[in-house]
């Protein structure tokens, strides 16, 4: 089982992604979701998923901002980013 987190500020897109993953990639288990850079950093630090499905532009910054903050906290990003 592959663990994953969805980070996107659009709840409809998160729901759509969950549906597509359930249909086409049932071996991926969504273990968490976040709707902003701030909540994404908190969720990813807590859950440490194998894969992150990451939005580029969110209300409080970008996916790249999130990755930079994770690197500052943890020294590196260990998840695969999509």
C-alpha positions in Angstrom: 0.0 0.0 0.0 1.3 3.5 -1.0 0.4 6.3 1.4 -0.6 9.7 0.0 -1.8 13.1 1.0 -3.8 15.6 -1.1 -2.9 19.2 -0.8 -5.2 21.5 -2.7 -7.3 24.5 -1.8 -10.2 23.4 -4.0 -12.3 20.7 -2.1 -14.0 19.6 -5.4 -10.6 18.8 -6.9 -9.6 16.9 -3.8 -12.8 14.9 -4.0 -12.3 14.3 -7.8 -8.7 13.1 -7.2 -9.8 10.7 -4.5 -12.4 9.2 -6.9 -9.8 8.9 -9.7 -7.3 7.3 -7.4 -9.8 4.8 -6.1 -10.8 3.8 -9.6 -7.4 3.7 -11.3 -4.9 3.3 -8.4 -6.6 1.3 -5.6 -3.2 0.6 -4.1 -2.8 4.3 -3.1 -4.3 5.0 0.3 -5.2 8.7 1.0 -4.1 9.2 4.7 -4.7 12.9 4.8 -5.8 16.1 3.1 -4.8 19.8 3.5 -6.3 23.0 1.9 -3.4 25.5 2.3 0.3 25.8 2.6 0.0 26.1 6.4 -2.2 23.1 6.9 -0.1 21.2 4.3 3.1 21.7 6.3 1.4 20.6 9.4 -0.3 17.5 7.8 2.9 16.4 5.9 5.1 16.8 9.0 2.7 14.7 11.1 1.8 12.0 8.5 5.0 11.7 6.4 3.3 10.1 3.3 5.2 8.4 0.5 3.5 10.5 -2.1 2.0 14.1 -2.1 -0.4 15.3 -4.7 0.4 19.0 -4.5 -1.4 22.0 -5.9 0.8 24.7 -7.4 -1.2 27.8 -6.5 -3.2 28.1 -3.2 -4.8 30.9 -1.3 -1.9 31.4 1.1 1.1 30.7 -1.3 2.4 28.0 -3.6 3.2 24.4 -3.5 6.8 25.5 -3.8 6.4 27.6 -0.7 5.2 24.5 1.1 8.1 22.4 0.0 10.5 25.2 1.1 9.0 25.3 4.5 9.1 21.5 4.8 12.8 21.6 3.9 13.4 24.2 6.6 11.7 22.2 9.2 12.9 18.7 8.3 16.1 19.4 6.4 14.7 17.7 3.3 11.5 16.6 1.6 11.2 12.8 1.8 7.9 12.3 -0.1 7.5 11.9 -3.9 5.7 15.0 -5.2 3.1 14.9 -8.0 
